[in-house]
């Protein structure tokens, strides 16, 4: 197959006055260089481009026979890049006599559907913003076949309107987790992922050498078939995803998923070469896994109809994603983007509890898949957040194993050891003001002390949720803030994949009813993720004390994961009388609308009752000496701290918005406005939260 040269990107990553990083994926090796242009408007209302004196250093990582990842660092030879000025960039590719740039590859053309420039500009562009009214776009949860329109495309529409308006142009895009769904992959896309893995990566790891169960019947064939991995991921990986029928397993599968998520190139390539197999073709080629044998005719026919119906539904959502990812590619090329993982980037419920972690990490296949997910996360997401943070030794460990993907080699053992034990994924952005992205997955602390739960006349003891960031993780974050130049009393945004504040009534409902149900061994923890901060009282308390010590002003928390947008304003009063205000803005999902099944029914029921019986959206909450969160209006005789939580009503009259959305926060001052951007029928919709 003749592949396009650019497979994904360019994606603009970390930028500051002394360096700019650009990420790109290519199908052939090149020497990559860059130009930076200062763009100014003349008195004749035309744009002039001044080429700045820069030098670049490019780091290459080879992922396979036709997949090369480049991170280009561009620095000014003299002084700094100018701020509050539009800066354009071009990438230059050379390989012997072959000389290319983004223009010759068609990416700078207005007429090209996949062009990455905003007219009337000639190049993708960005701004180093230093003013007092910055704005930021943020969101999470973007699944290829998630329901409804891809709200991340609304960011492209917004940027297209403000590309020359430096005041309104957002400073950065923050992606707060679940950029891919490794555990929930559509039947209609997994065959193409395997085709492209073979084409781009070539030989991949032999999973049967990781777990010998995959040499046995029926698993030796099942994990290569569509919809055939659920039993494997449950019993051999020890994962708890309920939608893991096509769970990504190999490194190549993770890599191809990222290419599909960030770029339309492979989608276009598949369409042009008819590489998306039909349902009937998959059946004819015995590529579908069936639980029931054809001899069991009735059950087999029922299963067949379910497969066919799901395939058609998912294919329609994938087609919609293909249309919108063109806009997303342009957005990512024109705005500095920072990304952190949540569970679905690796697997659903990742590190949910101590027992989950111990069970999975004892499993050779479970460890292997998590390491593959983390390795791919680093290359496609984490690397560009703060490239100087990852030294030569770390990069060499990643590269050495990827050279041959030999699971019996010393490089594989080191790969596993480094990735599974690495606990320094949090980072601070180069924006003004700064944003601290928290790793709420690998720095968790699990308590062995049970909590009482009463159901009728039955009394049980159950474990509480995990502490999302332990003391070591908070210490690492504090050190990163200090090294970044952030000082006590300055504005600070904290990006937490899991909300610090969920919806109070829903939190209370879950805490009162879900924990007792777990005591009765009803697995509702997989329907409701008890992974908000408040479900571990000690961890919630420690985090509040940490914020108190930092004293940011203002303190803004940006989050996602909850699959519903909300706006919360709180005032915390500590036992020494000190007060702290925190505002949290949650915008989620970007493409994965709705609460399914039981969760959706209970959520909507609670909200309906709330709207009828409780117009007041202010809650008084106290943390007692045993770190329990107590909701009551009357002040108890003693407590560690108290807080007043106000859930601000949205335009729909509720305290939540469940449609796909992308958040926009501006300006970051003592108060902040949160706007929801939705991509719907190619129009831009804004919904303002009232402060």
Residue, then its C-alpha position, 0 to 999 in steps of 0.5 A: x500500500x502507498x501510504x500518505x506521508x503524514x499520518x497524524x499532526x502536526x500537533x502543537x504542544x508545549x510552548x513558551x517564550x524560549x521554545x515551541x514543540x510540535x509533534x507529528x507522525x510520518x510513514x517514512x523517515x525524514x530529517x525534520x526542520x522548522x520555520x517560525x514566522x511573525x505575522x503582522x497586519x499592514x496598514x493596507x489590511x494585508x498580512x506580512x510574514x517575517x521569518x524569525x531566526x530559529x534553530x530546531x532539534x528533532x527527536x525521532x522514535x521508530x514505532x514500526x516499519x512505516x511509523x515514525x514519531x517526531x517531536x520538534x523543539x524550536x528555539x529562537x537563536x536570539x532572545x525570546x519569541x514575541x508575545x501577544x503576536x501571531x506566530x506561524x510555523x512550517x515544517x520542512x522534511x528532507x530525505x536525500x534529494x527529497x525536499x518537502x514541507x507542509x505546503x507541498x504535502x497539501x496541508x496549507x491549502x484552503x481547497x484541501x479538505x484536510x488543510x490545517x490553516x485558518x483563512x486568511x493565514x498562510x500557516x498554522x499559527x499560535x500566540x504566546x499570551x501574557x495578558x490578564x484575560x486569558x481563556x482556555x478550552x477544556x474537555x474529556x471523554x472522546x470515543x470514536x463511536x460515542x453518541x452524537x456530534x464530536x464537540x471537540x470540533x466546536x473548538x475548531x469553529x470557535x478558533x476559526x472565528x477568533x484566529x486573528x482576534x488575539x484577545x479572544x483567541x484561547x491560550x491553550x486546549x486542556x484534554x483531561x482524560x479518556x482521549x481514547x477508549x482502549x477498552x471500548x472499541x467498535x466492531x466496525x473499526x477493530x478489523x481496520x486497526x489490525x490491518x493498519x497495525x500490520x501495515x505500519x508496525x509490521x511484526x508485533x508482540x506475540x501475545x501467546x508468549x505473554x500468556x500461554x492461555x492464548x495458545x489454547x482453544x478457543x482463545x488462540x483464535x478468539x483474540x484475533x476475531x471481532x468481539x472475541x476478547x471479553x472473556x480474555x480481558x476478564x479472566x487473563x488480564x483481570x480487567x473489569x471493563x464490561x465493554x471489552x469485547x475488542x479491548x486494545x491489547x498490543x502496542x500497535x493497536x494502541x498506536x493506530x487508535x491514536x492516529x485515528x483519534x487525532x487525524x482523518x488521514x487513515x480514515x480517508x486512506x481506508x475509504x479510498x482503498x475500501x479497507x473497512x470490511x462489511x459485516x457480511x465479509x467479516x462473517x464470510x471470513x470467519x472474523x466474528x467471534x460467537x459465543x453460541x455454536x451454529x448448531x444451537x440455532x435459536x441462540x446463534x441467530x439471536x447473537x447474530x442479529x445483535x452483532x449485526x445491529x450493533x455493527x450498523x449503529x457503531x458504523x454510523x457513529x464512526x462515519x460521523x467521527x470521520x467527518x468531524x476529525x478533519x476539524x479537530x486536526x486543524x484545531x490541534x495544529x493551531x493551539x497549544x494542547x496539554x493532555x493527561x490520562x484517565x482510566x479509558x486511555x488504558x482500561x476501564x476502572x484502572x487502579x480502581x481499588x487495591x484488590x483490582x490493582x493487585x489482581x491485574x498486576x499479578x497477571x502477565x497479560x494485564x501488566x503487558x496491556x497496561x504497559x502498552x497503554x502507558x507507552x502509547x500514552x507517553x508517545x502520543x500524549x504525555x511526551x509533548x506536555x513537558x518534554x524536558x521532563x523525560x530524560x535520555x534514559x527514559x526515552x531509550x527504554x521506550x525505544x529499545x523495546x519498540x525496536x523488536x517488541x520481543x517479550x522475552x528480551x531484557x528491554x521488555x522487562x525494563x520497559x515493564x518495570x519503568x512504565x508500571x512503576x513510573x509515578x511522575x505523570x503530573x505536570x505544570x503547563x507553560x501557560x499564564x496563569x499556570x495549570x497543574x495537571x494531576x495524575x489521579x490514577x498512578x499515585x493512588x492510596x488505598x485504605x484498609x480501614x472499612x466503613x460501616x454500611x447498613x441495609x435494612x437489618x444487615x450491618x456490613x463493613x465495606x471499603x471506601x474509594x481510593x485516595x486519588x493522589x497520595x501524599x507523595x503525589x501531592x509532594x511531586x506536584x508541589x515541587x513541579x509548581x515550584x520549579x515552574x516558577x509559580x508562587x504562592x498567592x498567584x492564580x492557579x488552575x488545577x486540572x483533575x480528571x475526576x471532579x473535586x466536586x461532583x453533583x452534591x445530591x448525586x454524590x450523596x445518593x451514591x454514597x448512601x446507596x451504592x456502598x450498601x449495595x456493594x456490601x451485598x455483592x451487587x457490582x454497582x461499582x462498575x456502573x457508578x465509578x466511586x472515584x470522585x475525591x469525596x469518596x475518600x474522606x482522608x484524601x479529600x481532607x489532605x487535598x484541601x489542606x494542600x490547597x490551603x498551604x499553596x494559597x492560590x488566588x484564584x483557585x480554579x479546578x477544571x475536570x471531566x469524567x462525570x459525563x455531565x457539565x456543571x459549575x460549582x462555587x465553594x467557600x471552605x473555612x478551616x478550623x483556624x478561621x482561614x477561608x478559601x474559595x474554589x471554583x470548579x468547571x466540569x465539561x464532559x463528554x466531548x463525544x460520548x453522550x448519555x448515562x446508559x442503562x441503570x446509571x441513566x435511569x437513577x441519575x435522571x430520577x434523582x435530578x427530577x426529584x431534586x428540581x421538584x423538591x429543592x430549588x436551593x442549590x447550596x449545601x453545607x458540608x462538614x469534615x469531622x475528625x474521622x474524615x466523614x463528609x457530613x451534609x447538614x445545615x446546622x453546624x456540628x459542635x466540632x469539625x476539621x473544616x466546613x464548606x458551602x457548595x453552590x451548584x449554579x443553575x444552567x440555561x436548561x434549568x438544571x445543575x447539569x448538562x449531559x449533551x456533548x460539550x467542550x468547555x471554555x473558561x474566560x477570563x481567569x480572575x476572581x470570578x470566571x465564566x464557563x461557556x459550553x461549546x457544542x458542535x451541532x449541525x456545523x453551528x457554534x452554540x454557547x451556554x453561559x454559566x451565571x456567576 
